[in-house]
């Protein structure tokens, strides 16, 4: 999922991403951080 989002951002050739794409990227990043935090706690 994260790789798919990153691929879409790279394909935009440095142009400003759409709000939806930016939101998906933020959600993916938040999910990664939460997974790491839970992994450390448990």
Buried (B, 14 or more C-beta within 10 A) or exposed (E): EEEEBEEBBEEEEEEEBEEEBEEBBEEBEEEEEEEEEEEEEE
